[in-house]
Amino acid sequence: MAFTDSREFKQALVKYGLKNFHHLLFPKDDKRRVSAKCSWTGWQWIIYGSINSKSD
């Protein structure tokens, strides 16, 4: 998916976490990149978002 900025990406992750009852941690969170980590046992995953060369 494509998002307009890091704030919109983070909001989508927070909504996902609330809807699916996942506890998310945000170890990297700045204007150019965001990473999120699910800390629940059995559901451990990491997602990473950053600006790509085709975006503004």
N, C-alpha and C positions, 0 to 999 in steps of 0.2 A: 504494500500500500504506500501511497505518497501522502505526506502531510505538509502543511504550509510552513510550520515551524516546530521547534522542539517542544514548546508548550502544548500544542495540539496533540502531539504524539504522546506526551506524558499523561494528558487528560484521558486519552483513549485507553492507555494502560491502567490508569486508576479505575475507570469505569469497568473495565474487564475484571480487574481484581475484586471490586465490590460485588459485581454480578455473580461471579463464580466462587466467591469466598476464599480468595487466595491472598496471602500476605506478601506484598511486594516490597523489595528494598531497591533503592536507587543509588548504587555506588558511584556512578558518573552521571552528573547532571549539569550541563552548561548549555550555552546557546548553540553550539555546533554538534553536540553529541549527547545521547542519553542511553544509558543501559539500565535494565531492570532485571532483578533476580527474584524468583519465587523461592521463598525460604521454607515452604511446608515440606515435611517428610513425604517422600513418594512422588512429589510434584516438582522436583528441582529442575528448573530450566532458566536460561538467560536469554534475553532479547536485547538487541543493539540497534540503535538508529542513529544515523548521521547524515550530514548533507552530502549529496552526490554531485557529480560533475554536471548533471543536466538540470540542477535546480539553481535558483537564485540565491 
